[in-house]
Each structure stands twice: as structure tokens, then as C-alpha cells.
């Protein structure tokens, strides 16, 4: 039996927000101790580089959703634009937490309660 010398590869999919991505990156890299390689072949190692990667991802995500909100506003979809703004407000929360928050706000409005927040 022969052993081929290869490095272990791992791909972890995420279905939630940036907070989940942070946990996945921390897990896969063993909190920065194991070197990661991005799609461009660049090395990412250490907590500082992981933090910088997360900040880049957050900035790109917020810029994309900001453009979505602007497009909705321009198309006369002000209510949807406000909903997108609520989702952007806490980008570090998981998607399910933000979705639940929107659902709770919509439910409270449907019952005639004034939550003091906009959708």
C-alpha cells in the first residue's frame, strides 16, 4: 500500500450571514493556525489576515445590498428598499435572525401595533 503525500482540502458551505462565515473560517483555519488559500492562490494565515478577509467580505456584501436598496428605491419599491436596509443594518447577524426580525416587525404591524421601527 502506498501513501500519496497530499495536503488535506476542505470546503465548507454556509447558508447564513457573515457571523456564520466567521465561525467557518475560524474552524477551518483552526483560528488562524492553518494556512488557507483563496481562489486566487493567495495565502491567508493568522488571525489578522482572517480579520482582514472578513472585513473585505463584509464591505463587498454591504456595497452589493446597498445597490439593491438604491435600485428598489428608484423603481418605486420603497417598502422593499426599507426591508433591505433592515437586513443590512446588522450584517454580522445570521440571515435567519434578520429574517425573523423582519417577520416579527411585519406581524406586529399587521396587528396594528406601532413598533417604532420601519420595515
C-alpha positions in Angstrom: 0.0 0.0 0.0 1.4 3.4 -0.9 0.6 6.8 0.6 0.4 9.8 -1.6 1.6 12.9 0.0 -1.2 15.4 -0.5 -2.5 18.3 1.6 -6.0 18.0 3.0 -8.6 20.1 1.3 -11.8 21.2 2.9 -14.8 23.1 1.6 -17.4 24.2 4.0 -20.6 25.8 2.6 -22.5 28.4 4.5 -26.2 29.3 4.3 -26.3 32.1 6.8 -24.8 35.5 7.3 -21.3 36.8 7.9 -21.3 35.6 11.5 -21.5 32.1 10.3 -18.8 32.7 7.7 -16.5 33.9 10.5 -17.2 30.8 12.5 -16.5 28.6 9.5 -13.2 30.4 8.7 -12.1 30.2 12.3 -12.9 26.4 12.4 -11.3 25.5 9.1 -8.2 27.6 9.8 -8.0 26.4 13.4 -8.3 30.1 14.5 -5.6 31.2 12.0 -3.1 28.4 12.8 -3.7 26.5 9.5 -2.9 28.3 6.2 -5.8 28.9 3.9 -5.6 29.6 0.2 -8.2 31.8 -1.6 -9.5 31.4 -5.2 -6.6 33.5 -6.5 -4.0 31.2 -4.9 -3.1 33.7 -2.2 -2.2 32.5 1.2 -4.2 33.5 4.3 -2.7 32.7 7.7 -3.1 34.2 11.1 -5.9 36.0 12.9 -5.0 39.4 11.5 -5.3 38.1 7.9 -8.5 36.3 8.7 -9.9 39.5 10.2 -8.9 41.5 7.1 -10.6 38.9 4.9 -13.8 39.1 6.9 -13.8 42.9 6.7 -13.4 42.7 2.9 -16.3 40.3 2.6 -18.4 42.5 4.8 -17.7 45.6 2.8 -18.5 43.8 -0.5 -21.7 42.4 0.9 -22.9 45.8 2.2 -22.0 47.5 -1.1 -24.0 44.9 -3.0 -27.1 45.2 -0.8 -26.8 49.0 -0.7 -27.0 49.0 -4.5 -30.0 46.6 -4.3 -31.7 49.1 -1.9 -31.0 52.0 -4.3 -32.4 50.1 -7.3 -35.5 49.2 -5.4 -36.0 52.8 -4.3 -35.5 54.0 -7.9 -38.1 51.5 -9.1 -40.7 52.8 -6.6 -40.4 49.9 -4.3 -39.7 51.9 -1.1 -41.1 49.2 1.3 -38.7 46.6 -0.1 -35.8 49.0 -0.1 -36.5 49.6 3.7 -36.6 45.9 4.3 -33.2 45.5 2.6 -31.9 48.3 4.8 -33.0 46.4 7.9 -31.2 43.3 6.6 -28.1 45.4 6.0 -28.2 47.0 9.5 -26.8 44.0 11.3 -24.7 42.3 8.7 -22.9 40.3 11.3 -26.2 38.6 12.4 -27.2 35.3 10.8 -29.6 35.5 8.0 -32.2 33.6 10.0 -32.0 36.1 12.8 -32.5 39.0 10.5 -35.4 37.3 8.7 -37.1 36.5 12.0 -36.7 40.2 13.0 -38.4 41.3 9.7 -41.2 38.7 10.2 -41.8 39.9 13.8 -41.9 43.5 12.6 -44.4 42.7 9.8 -46.5 40.6 12.2 -46.6 43.4 14.8 -47.7 45.9 12.1 -50.4 43.6 10.9 -51.9 43.6 14.4 -51.9 47.4 14.4 -49.0 47.7 16.9 -46.6 50.6 16.4 -43.1 49.1 16.8 -41.3 52.4 16.3 -39.2 50.8 13.6 -39.6 50.8 9.8 -39.6 47.7 7.7 
